[in-house]
Every structure is written in C-alpha cells, then in structure tokens.
Amino acid sequence: MSHDTARTRRTALDALHRSLGATMTDFAGWDMPLRYGSERAEHEAVRTRAGLFDLSHMGEITVSGPQAGALLDHALVGNIGGLRPGRARYTMICRADGGILDDLIVYRLERSPEADGTADAAQDASEYLVVANAANAQTVLDALAERATGFTATVRDDRDAYALLALQGPAAAGILAPLTDADLDGLKYYAGLPGTVAGVPALIARTGYTGEDGFELFVAPEHAERLWRALAEAGEPAGLTPCGLSCRDTLRLEAGMPLYGNELSTALTPFDAGLGRIVKFDKQGDFVGRDALEKAARRAESTPPRRLVGLVAEGRRVPRAGYAVVSAADGTVLGEVTSGAPSPTLGRPIAMAYVDAAHAAPGTAGVAVDIRGSREAYEVVALPFYRREK
C-alpha cells in the first residue's frame, strides 16, 4: 500500500475487489469498493447473516515505550494509560481549542517481553495501536508526533504494515470460530487479542461500526487475500456477502454512530456532539484541550447547544448532509442534517441532525427538512434508529 499522495492508493485486496465486479470509488485518496452488487442486499446481509469488508484505508499508528500510556493520556481526551492489555477504547484527539481532530479507537496490545528477545523488553512492553479515520490519518500522526516531545515513547506510522478486514453480522462468530485458535467467547466488546485466523497471524478485535456483532482482523498486507478467500469460503454456507463502503454508511447511520466530517469536525467539541462522556477530566496530568473542554462542559450544562437527534421521514424523500431542519409551520431554521439515507431496516428515509435543544426531544411535533424548497415532515426520535437484540 502506497502513501504517495500524488496518486490514488490501493489496498492489498484491490485486484480481488475488481475480480468480484466491485464498483470502485475514491475515498480519502484510496480506491475503495463502494458496492459489489445491490447496496440493499449487502446491508441486509450484515443485518441478518454476515458481511465482509475491506477497511485497509484506515490509519494505523503504533505508540510504544515506557511512557506510551502517559503520552496518549496527554494527547487524547480519554484515559488511555488505564487501559488493560487486550482492551480497546473509543476516544478523540482534540485541538487546544477543543475542536475534534478525529475520533479514534485505541487498542492496548498484549506484548510478550520474551518474544522481543531484548534485555530491556520488559521496560518497553507498553504498546498501543491507534486507529484513525483514513482522511485524518496524517493529521493524527503529525499531532501525536508533535505531542510526544518530552515523553519516552515512539510514534510510528504503521499504515503500510496492516491490511484490515471486518467480518460483521449475527453469523460472524460462527464463521470465524472454526478458522481461529483465539477464544472468541472470551473476547469482549471493545477488546483485541493476538491469534491466527486461517493460519494467518492477526490482531483479532471486536469493536465494529455496523450495529452488529463482528470482528476486525488486522493482518500483514501480504496475507490479506489468503484471509479474505478463507473467510469467504467458510462463510458461504451462512450467506456471507462481500460489502462495500456504501452499505457501511447506511449500517452505521441506523446504529446512530457518528462519522467524522459529518457529525464530527474541528468546529465541534465532544460536548457539542453529545459525546462529553468520553472526555476524562479526572485522569492524571494535563491534556491538550483541557481548558477549552472544561468551558465547553460548563456551557453544555447551562445553555445546551444543538443536540444530535434522529429524524425519520413521514414521506419518501431522502434528506442529505447540509439540508436545513426547519419549523414545518413557518420555515424557521432549527438545525442541519449531518447524514441522511434510505433505511433498508426501517423502510423509510432517516437522518441524523443537529437541532436546537428546544426541538430535540423525541416526539417533538412540527419539525421538517427543507428538501429543495419543500418542507418534508420528519419525526424526531432518539438515537440509535436500530439496536440489535443481544
């Protein structure tokens, strides 16, 4: 995988996607599969059976060393130093003014000092994998490198070291179990452990971005095609379907999960996005953005900002990001749509939107979306739109 910004990057599975007839699209400088056939069929496969995604465009950054945890506590808003080996945490990296640079998943890796074969390995056994969004990976890498000054820790760009496959859906565990030596039953949500899958060394994680149970498999790029084919073969009886980015977007939208660039941006703090709970003021030491975020927290308590809500259409017209949320009575602007799409599961168009707090309660009447000059009626609902049965 190349990081030459002058040309489009291709994942290790590029030729395989094309052989499967994928419609490819540019996404954050990567050539990625948008769909293989029907978006609806791919979406429904994940909801009812299982889907297989190539997510190798995500940005992996390894932070290691005796003060790796302390560095991440300083650089990010979450309590990362307190993470146990094998666990993962959803967090954010913010600017000094509190604006969100990116939302991240951080895994604390399990390392065996004996395996390193060095005398000081035990001193250096703290290692974390930071996974950034593709479009923000360089920004996150640069920020971590800059914030590492004064810490005994190394920040390494590992985007070329990994391919990432995601197996998502209710049948995912049943498909993966016969192929791996890992204890999948013992692998909790937001955890990751080393193992082998179809003979391929992997970091096996259980985080997901679809609202379903599932697994993320971080492997060396040269092993990606072998792993994909093994999963596809094992999953065939269960109806496993290759899935593109298009259905990943409708799946995460139904699950009420934010997307950077839509629900999250540098113009918003975690408190503006309704995610203030991930900011840990009680952790040791200072962290970038603390002062601004403390003010944002007080502001959110006294004068609630716009709130992120769900909207369900009463008609058939689909709202898109940037469309105004308005009063159905007089067209007064109440907010703005951040993401919208037809929902295969609900059978109606849905959207996430930031709306004024006075109109954010589920069931609020008189709310519409301005779709090309027409006020289309929408119902305000609590997120998520869809929640799987445990």
Rosetta blueprint (number, residue, H / E / L):
1 M L
2 S L
3 H L
4 D L
5 T L
6 A L
7 R L
8 T L
9 R E
10 R E
11 T L
12 A L
13 L L
14 D H
15 A H
16 L H
17 H H
18 R H
19 S H
20 L L
21 G L
22 A L
23 T E
24 M E
25 T E
26 D E
27 F E
28 A L
29 G L
30 W E
31 D E
32 M E
33 P E
34 L E
35 R E
36 Y L
37 G L
38 S L
39 E H
40 R H
41 A H
42 E H
43 H H
44 E H
45 A H
46 V H
47 R H
48 T H
49 R L
50 A L
51 G E
52 L E
53 F E
54 D E
55 L L
56 S L
57 H L
58 M L
59 G E
60 E E
61 I E
62 T E
63 V E
64 S E
65 G L
66 P L
67 Q L
68 A H
69 G H
70 A H
71 L H
72 L H
73 D H
74 H H
75 A H
76 L L
77 V L
78 G L
79 N L
80 I L
81 G L
82 G L
83 L L
84 R L
85 P L
86 G L
87 R E
88 A E
89 R E
90 Y E
91 T E
92 M E
93 I E
94 C E
95 R L
96 A L
97 D L
98 G L
99 G L
100 I E
101 L E
102 D E
103 D E
104 L E
105 I E
106 V E
107 Y E
108 R E
109 L L
110 E L
111 R L
112 S L
113 P H
114 E H
115 A H
116 D H
117 G L
118 T L
119 A L
120 D L
121 A H
122 A H
123 Q H
124 D H
125 A L
126 S L
127 E E
128 Y E
129 L E
130 V E
131 V E
132 A E
133 N L
134 A H
135 A H
136 N H
137 A H
138 Q H
139 T H
140 V H
141 L H
142 D H
143 A H
144 L H
145 A H
146 E H
147 R H
148 A L
149 T L
150 G L
151 F L
152 T L
153 A L
154 T E
155 V E
156 R E
157 D E
158 D L
159 R H
160 D H
161 A H
162 Y L
163 A E
164 L E
165 L E
166 A E
167 L E
168 Q E
169 G L
170 P L
171 A L
172 A H
173 A H
174 G H
175 I H
176 L H
177 A H
178 P H
179 L H
180 T E
181 D L
182 A L
183 D L
184 L L
185 D L
186 G L
187 L L
188 K L
189 Y L
190 Y L
191 A E
192 G E
193 L E
194 P E
195 G E
196 T E
197 V E
198 A L
199 G L
200 V E
201 P E
202 A E
203 L E
204 I E
205 A E
206 R L
207 T L
208 G L
209 Y L
210 T L
211 G L
212 E L
213 D L
214 G E
215 F E
216 E E
217 L E
218 F E
219 V E
220 A L
221 P H
222 E H
223 H H
224 A H
225 E H
226 R H
227 L H
228 W H
229 R H
230 A H
231 L H
232 A H
233 E H
234 A H
235 G H
236 E H
237 P H
238 A H
239 G L
240 L L
241 T E
242 P E
243 C L
244 G L
245 L H
246 S H
247 C H
248 R H
249 D H
250 T H
251 L H
252 R H
253 L H
254 E H
255 A L
256 G L
257 M L
258 P L
259 L L
260 Y E
261 G L
262 N L
263 E L
264 L E
265 S L
266 T L
267 A L
268 L L
269 T L
270 P L
271 F L
272 D L
273 A L
274 G L
275 L L
276 G H
277 R H
278 I H
279 V L
280 K L
281 F L
282 D L
283 K L
284 Q L
285 G L
286 D L
287 F L
288 V L
289 G L
290 R H
291 D H
292 A H
293 L H
294 E H
295 K H
296 A H
297 A H
298 R H
299 R H
300 A H
301 E H
302 S H
303 T L
304 P L
305 P L
306 R L
307 R E
308 L E
309 V E
310 G E
311 L E
312 V E
313 A E
314 E L
315 G L
316 R L
317 R L
318 V L
319 P L
320 R L
321 A L
322 G L
323 Y L
324 A E
325 V E
326 V E
327 S E
328 A L
329 A L
330 D L
331 G L
332 T L
333 V E
334 L E
335 G E
336 E E
337 V E
338 T E
339 S E
340 G E
341 A E
342 P E
343 S E
344 P L
345 T L
346 L L
347 G L
348 R E
349 P E
350 I E
351 A E
352 M E
353 A E
354 Y E
355 V E
356 D L
357 A H
358 A H
359 H H
360 A L
361 A L
362 P L
363 G L
364 T L
365 A L
366 G L
367 V E
368 A E
369 V E
370 D E
371 I E
372 R L
373 G L
374 S E
375 R E
376 E E
377 A E
378 Y E
379 E E
380 V E
381 V E
382 A L
383 L L
384 P L
385 F L
386 Y L
387 R L
388 R L
389 E L
390 K L
